[in-house]
């Protein structure tokens, strides 16, 4: 009996070690992509300070770099799809503006993620949210044009 317990413990330990190795390997690739995106943004745009990163996984994945330029003006830089594109945050609608537009349109939605992205070749804000409906929670994606906040499309997903 003790022999089987030792074997089971060894198997569980090996599985746990493999899971940790897999997670760390995947994470290191993710972090390397982030470092490359930040480096590209710093070298190929007016960005001089990085405040935070966001990820967009549309047709083409992008790392979105939030920061500021030498005049301390907030910038948003899209890195992906073979390009580095910058916009002054003031030239588009803000995250808070999109939250307000979403709240006015759908009421008490729970926003899960709100990030800039590129949808059908346009700079957008992607809002991923859920609402409570009679048959459960329903998930949605909304796409708002970055420059003026116009709602471009809503994708309605299944319920949970």
LUMNU-700564 format. One record per residue (C-alpha): x negated, y, z; residue in one letter. Coordinates in steps of 0.25 Angstrom, whole numbers, plus 5000, padded with zeros to 4 digits. Each point is the difference from the previous one (the first is absolute). Example, Ala and Ser with C-alpha at 12.3 -4.5 7.8 and 13.67 -1.06 7.14 Angstrom:
2
PT:4951:4982:5031:a
PT:4994:5014:4998:s
// end
This chain:
160
PT:5000:5000:5000:x
PT:4989:5010:5004:x
PT:4993:4997:4986:x
PT:5013:5004:4993:x
PT:5001:5013:5008:x
PT:4986:5003:4996:x
PT:5002:4998:4986:x
PT:5013:5008:5000:x
PT:4993:5011:5007:x
PT:4989:5000:4990:x
PT:5010:5000:4988:x
PT:5007:5012:5006:x
PT:4987:5007:5003:x
PT:4996:4998:4985:x
PT:5013:5005:4995:x
PT:4999:5012:5008:x
PT:4986:5003:4996:x
PT:5004:4998:4985:x
PT:5011:5010:5002:x
PT:4991:5010:5007:x
PT:4990:4999:4989:x
PT:5011:5001:4989:x
PT:5005:5013:5007:x
PT:4987:5006:5001:x
PT:4996:4997:4986:x
PT:5013:5006:4995:x
PT:4998:5012:5009:x
PT:4986:5003:4995:x
PT:5004:5000:4986:x
PT:5012:5010:5003:x
PT:4990:5009:5008:x
PT:4990:5000:4989:x
PT:5011:5004:4990:x
PT:5003:5012:5010:x
PT:4986:5004:5001:x
PT:4998:5000:4985:x
PT:5013:5008:4998:x
PT:4995:5010:5011:x
PT:4987:5001:4993:x
PT:5006:5002:4986:x
PT:5010:5011:5006:x
PT:4988:5008:5007:x
PT:4992:4999:4987:x
PT:5010:5002:4989:x
PT:5010:5010:5007:x
PT:4999:5013:5008:x
PT:5002:4992:5013:x
PT:4990:5002:5011:x
PT:5007:4995:5012:x
PT:5008:4987:5001:x
PT:5012:4999:5010:x
PT:5007:4987:4997:x
PT:5002:4990:4990:x
PT:5013:4994:4994:x
PT:5002:4988:4990:x
PT:5009:5000:4989:x
PT:5003:4986:4993:x
PT:5008:5003:4988:x
PT:4997:4996:4986:x
PT:4986:5004:5002:x
PT:4995:5001:5015:x
PT:4995:5013:5005:x
PT:4993:5005:5012:x
PT:5005:5013:5004:x
PT:4990:5009:5007:x
PT:5005:5011:5009:x
PT:4991:5011:5004:x
PT:4995:5014:4996:x
PT:4991:5008:4991:x
PT:4989:5010:5004:x
PT:5010:5011:5002:x
PT:5007:4991:5010:x
PT:5012:4999:4991:x
PT:5007:4986:5001:x
PT:4998:4991:4988:x
PT:5006:4987:4996:x
PT:4991:4991:4991:x
PT:5005:4988:4993:x
PT:4989:4990:4997:x
PT:5004:4988:4991:x
PT:5004:4996:4986:x
PT:4986:5004:4995:x
PT:5002:5015:5005:x
PT:4998:5009:5011:x
PT:5011:5011:5000:x
PT:5001:5011:5010:x
PT:5012:5009:5004:x
PT:5000:5011:5010:x
PT:5011:4996:5010:x
PT:5006:5014:4999:x
PT:5003:4997:4985:x
PT:5009:4989:5004:x
PT:5011:4996:5009:x
PT:4995:4996:5014:x
PT:5003:4987:5007:x
PT:5009:5007:5010:x
PT:5008:5006:4988:x
PT:5002:4986:4994:x
PT:5005:4995:5014:x
PT:5010:5011:5000:x
PT:5005:4997:4986:x
PT:5001:4986:5003:x
PT:5008:5002:5013:x
PT:5009:5010:4993:x
PT:5003:4989:4989:x
PT:5001:4988:5008:x
PT:5002:5004:5015:x
PT:4994:4991:5010:x
PT:4990:4992:4992:x
PT:4988:4994:5007:x
PT:4988:5004:4992:x
PT:4990:4989:5000:x
PT:4989:5006:4991:x
PT:4999:5013:4993:x
PT:4988:5002:4990:x
PT:4996:5007:4988:x
PT:4998:4992:4988:x
PT:5001:4999:4985:x
PT:5013:4995:4994:x
PT:5002:4999:4985:x
PT:4988:5010:4998:x
PT:5006:5010:5009:x
PT:4994:5005:5014:x
PT:5011:4996:5010:x
PT:5003:4998:5014:x
PT:5005:4985:5003:x
PT:5009:4999:5011:x
PT:5003:4985:5005:x
PT:5011:5000:5010:x
PT:5012:4992:5005:x
PT:5014:5003:5004:x
PT:5010:4992:5008:x
PT:5012:4995:4992:x
PT:5011:4991:5003:x
PT:4992:4988:4995:x
PT:4987:5003:5007:x
PT:4989:5009:4998:x
PT:4997:5004:4985:x
PT:4987:5004:4995:x
PT:4997:5011:4990:x
PT:4989:5007:4992:x
PT:5002:5014:4996:x
PT:4991:5008:4990:x
PT:4999:5015:5002:x
PT:4992:5009:4990:x
PT:4988:5005:5008:x
PT:5001:5014:4993:x
PT:5015:5004:5003:x
PT:5006:4988:5009:x
PT:5010:4996:4989:x
PT:5005:4986:5003:x
PT:4996:4992:4987:x
PT:5005:4986:5004:x
PT:5005:4991:5011:x
PT:4998:4985:5001:x
PT:5009:4992:5008:x
PT:4995:4988:5006:x
PT:5006:4988:5008:x
PT:5005:5000:5014:x
PT:4994:4993:5012:x
// end
